[in-house]
Amino acid sequence: MNSRAEDIPAWLAGAAAVCAVVSIAAMEILMGAAIVALIARRTRWQFPPVWQPLAAFVILTLVALLADGHAREGWPLIKKLSLYSMLFLIPTAIKRMEQVRWMVMGWALAAALSALLGLNQFYNKYEDAMEDHRDFYRAYVADRITGFMGHWMTFSGHMMMALLLIAALVFFGKGSRWRWWLVAAGAVIAIALVAAETRSVWLATAVGGAYLLWFWKKWTLIAAPVAIALVVMANPFEIGDRVISAIQPHGTLDSNEHRAITRAIGYQMMKAHPWLGIGPERVGKEYLNYLPPGTPKQLPDGYYQHLHNNFIHYSAELGIPAGLALMAIFARALWDFARALIGGPGERRWIFHGAIAVTIAMMIAGLYEKNLGDSEVLAMLLATIGCGYVGIREVQTCKD
């Protein structure tokens, strides 16, 4: 009975992480319950080395908020900082790698169900476009599948991370009884990821996947460009057109020009306010004052409330030092997981490879989208990094 009681924080924390794919409200409730359970049991909290750059980021964020003079407007960003507690909650509550494995299987199940819902949405959108005699590409790009989420970027980020974690467990996890179930879930998730047509996530998944394939069986990397070429040539549901649009956009329909302008706006903000930025949550209110010279009067269609690049946005909003501190959180995690792989940690290597692939992919996708501002996606990323530190703790315990 006592053993089961000790596992309550672990199950609550794991359920919170899995619920990031399903419901942000459920995730926050379960996070709170896990924290209360740990406090009630007087558990000693674990603080992985990422706490140092995170502390710098938090301090710089608060300084930027105080210097800005619009403290009330900056509250949403301050509230979002609470999600970073996931970096400490997971390694504190999760005691064994077996629990990490169950968490990844939970993500696989939740992501597969979200993917199935998304594929049903895709079918309905295609049928609606055909019935209305509309060009499917133009109808779909502006209103894509979302699964359980409210936006296709959030959905795509979840699919990407779940797919990479499944691949890491299948490739490097030994003797999993659930291997074929995970492969089936991964196949559904991969199809939905393709159907979501989010180019930045396609690129990021390809890079993260290439990392995993390189350490699994290098020859399999040959299949990736062949598969992409076949998709482009076959062009099912105009997916090939979407791939080509990265270099040959359909005018302003694709977001290429829009993102170029938001990057330029960010550079102007960084030049004007390099140390403390323009203030938390001020980008959407100030962007028209920072249009670069030569910007057309009619801006391309798109969302201008953030700058669609993690480093540029947070550097423009909070100052370049804060942007660097934020990036340092993930750079430190990558360094720690890469070091953990040295010496061959055996069974635990799957979580190190998975956490590295997910973190790399999120950073690549973050060149084209402010995905660290998406609470559901950020929570899953932070939980994955927390799982990596659970693996590190086990390695260190075995050495001791």
N, C-alpha and C positions, 0 to 999 in steps of 0.2 A: 504493500500500500504506500509506504514511504517512497519507494522508487518511482511509482506513478506520480506522486505529488511533485517529486523533483523534476519530472518531465513536463509539467504543466507550462512553465514559461517557454520551453522549447517548442511545444506544439502551438502555443499562442503566437510566438514570434514567427514560426514557419508559416502558419496560416495567414498572418498579416502580409508576409512577403508574397505568398501565392495570390492573395486577394488583390494585389496591385494590378493583376491582369484582368480582374473582374469588376471591382468596385472600389473606388478611392475611399468612400465612406466606411466600408467594411474594413479596409486596410487600416485606417486611422483608429477605429474602435479597437481592433485587435492589437495594434501597436501599444495603445494606451493600457490595455488589459495586461499585456506581457510586461510592460514596465512596472505596473502595480504589483504583479506577481513576483517579480524579481526583488522589488523593494520589501515586500512582505516577508520574503524568505531571507532578507539581508544578504543577498548575493553580492559578491565582490565583482564590480564591473571591470570588463576588459577594455583596454584602450590601445588598439593597434597603432603602429607608428604614424598612420595617416592623421592622427589627432593634431600633429604639429602644423602642417599646412592648413588643415581645417580651422584651427584656432586663429591662424593668421588671416584667413579669409573672413571669418566671423568678425574679428576685431576691425578689419578694414571696412567691412560692410557697415558696421555700426558707426564708424568714424565718418564714412561718406553720408550716412543718413543724418547725423547730427550737423554736418557741415552744409548740407543741402537746404535746410530750413523748411522742408516739406515732410516732416516725420510721419504725419498721418497717412499721406499718400504712399509712403514706402513700407507700410505695415505688411502688405501681402508678401513681399520678399522676406521680411523678417520672420513671418509665420512659416514660410517654406524652409527656412533654415532648420526647423525642428525635424524635417525628414532625414537630415544627416545623422540623427541619433541612430538610424538603422545601421550605421557603420560600427556602433558599439553594442547595439541590442542583439544583433545576430551572434557575434562571437561570445557574448556573455551568456545568452540563453541556450544556444546550441552547444552541446557538450561532445557530441560524437559525429564522426563522418557518416555514419548510418543515417543520422537525422538530416544531414546535408543532402544525401542521396534521395531521401523521401521528399525533401523540398523541391529538388529538381524534377522529380516525377510529378509532383503537384503542379509545377509550372508547365510541364509537358501536357498534362491533362487540361488545365485551364486554357492554355494557348490553343490546343487542338479544338476545344469546344468553341472558342472565339473564332478560330479559323473556319470551322464549319458554318458558323453563323455568317461570317464574312463572305464565304463562297456562295451562300444562299442569296445574300445581298447582291453579289456580282451578277448572278443569274437573273435576278429581278431587274436590275438596272439595264442589263443587256436586252432583255425582252421588252422593257419599256421603250428603250431607244429604237428598237426595230419597229415596234408598233406605231411609234410616232414619226417614223421615217427620218430620224435624226442621225447625224454622224456620231457614231458611238464614241470615238476618241474625244471629240469636243464636249459631248455630254458627260463623259465619265471623268475626265481629268479634274474637273471642278467639283466633283461629287463622288468620291471613291468609297470603297468599303471601309467599315470601321469596327466590325465585330462587336464586342461588348463596350467598346470605347466610343467617345464622341467625335474623334477625329482620326483620319487615316494615318497621320504621322505617329500618333500614340499607338495605334494598332500595329503599324509596321515595326515600330521600335520593339514592342513586345514579341512579335513574331521572330524578329532577328535574334534577340537575346535567347529566347526559348530554343530556337533551332541550333544555335551555337553550343548551348549547354547540353542539349541532347546529343549532338555530334561528339562533344568531348567525353560524355559518359559512355557512349557506344564505342568510340574508338579506343579509349584508354582505361575505362572501368573494367575490372576483371570479373568474369563469372556472373554478370547480371542476369537474374531470372527474367527480367522485364525487357531484355534487349530487343526482341522483335516487336513488342508493343511500342517501345520508344521509337523504333524505326518507322512504324506505321504512323505514329503521331507526328514525327518529324516530316514525313512525306506530305501529310495534310497541311502542316504549317508552312512548308516550303511552297506548295501550290498557292496558298493564300497570300504568301509574301510576294510572289510573282504577280498575282492578280491585283494586289494593292497598288502596283505601279509607282512606288515611291523610289525615285532614282537614287537619291542619296543613301537610302537604306540598302538598295541593291548593291551599290558600290561597297558600302561598309560591310555587308554580309559576305561579299566576295573576298574582301581583304581578311576578315576574321576567319572565314572558311579556309582560305589559302594557308593561313598560319596553321590551322589544325591539320590540314591535309599534309603539309610539309613534315610535321612531326609524326604523322601516322604512317602514310605511305606516299612518298614523294611522287611516284609515277602517276598518282591519281590527279595531280595538278594538270596533266595534259587534257583531261576530260572537260575541265571548266571552260576554256575558250572554245572548244568544239561545241559544247552545249549552247553557249551564248550565240555562236554563229548560226546554229540550226534554228534557234528561236527567232533570230533576226530575219533569216531567210523565209521561214514558214509564216512569220508574222501573225500568230493566232490572236484574235481579239485585238489586233493592232498593237500588241506588246512590242513587236520589233520596232514600230514607229516610235514608241516611247523610249526605247534604248537609244535610237539614233537622235532623238530630240536633245540629248545631252550636248551634241555638237551642232545639230541642225534643228533649232527650235521652230515650232509652228507659230512664228510671230510672237505676240505677247501672250498667247495661250499658255505656253510653258513658262516657267518662272525664271528662266535664265537671266533676262534683262532686269527683272525685279530684284533678284538677289544681288546682282552687280551694283545696283543703286543703293540697296541697304548696306552693303559693305562700304561703299564710298561715304555714305552718311556716317557710319561708325568711325571711319578714319577721321572725318572732320570733327566729330565729337571728341575723339581721343587727342587730337591736336590741340583743341581748345581747352580741354580739361584732363590732362594726362594723369594727375595724381589722385584726384577724388571723383572723377567722372562728373556727369551732369546730375547725378542723384538717383536713388532707387525709384524704379517705376516711372522715370521721367522721359524715357526714350520715346514712347508713343505720343507724349504731349509736346515734345520739342523737335521732332525729326524734321519738320518743315523749315526750321531755322538753321539747319545744317546741310541743306542740299548742296552738293558740290557744284562748282562752276560748269556750265554747259548742260545741266540737267533739263530735259524737256519740261515744258509747262504741264503737259498731261503725263502724269506718272503712270508707269505700267501698272496693270491690275495686280493686286497682291496685298498682303498683310504687312502694315508698316508699324505695328505696335511693338515689335521687337526686330532684331537685326539679322536673324537667321544664321547666326554663327556664334558659338558659345564664347570663344575668346574675345571676339570683337564686341559682342553685346555687353558682356560683363565688364570689359575694360572701358567701354564708353560710358556705362552706367555707374560704375563704382571706382574707376581708375585702373590704370595699367597694373599697379602692384596687386590689386585685388584679383584681376584677371589671371595674373601669373600664379597667385596663391591657389586659386581654384584649379588651374591646370596641374599644379604641383601635387594636389591630392591624388589624382589618378596616375600621375607619373610615379609617385612613391609606391602606390599599390602595384604597378607593373614591375617596378624594381624588386619589391619584396617577393612577388610570386615567381619572377624569373630566377632569383637567388634560391628560392625553395626547390626549384626543379633541379638545381645542381646537386649531384650526388644520388639522383634517382630515388625519389620518395615512394616508389612502388605504387600501391593502390591509390594513394592520395594524389597522384600526378594529374588525374583527370580533372579535379577541381581547379588546380593551378592553370592547366591549359585552358579550361573553360573560362575562368575569370580573366585571363589574359586576352583571349579572343573576344570576349564580350566588351572589355574595356577598350581595346583597340578599335573595335567596330563602332562603339559609341563615340569615340573621339573623331573617327573619320566622318561619321554621319553628322557630328556636331560642327563640321566645317561648312555645312549647308543648311543647318537648322539649329535653333536654340533648344535642343532636346533636353538639356539639363534644367530647363524651366518647366518641363512637363512632369508634374508630380508623380504620375503613375509609372512613367519610364524611369525617372530618377530613383524612385524607391526600389525598383527591381534591380537597377544597376548597383546601388549601394548594398542591397542585400546580397547580391552575387559577390561583391568584394568582401563583405563580411564573411561569407562562406569560405572564401580563400584563406582568410585569417584563421578560421577554425582548423583548416588543414595544416597551416603553419604551426599552430599550437600543438597539434597531434605529433607532427614531426619532431618538434623540440622536446615534447614529453618522452617520446621513444628514445631520443638521444640521451636524455637525462637518466 
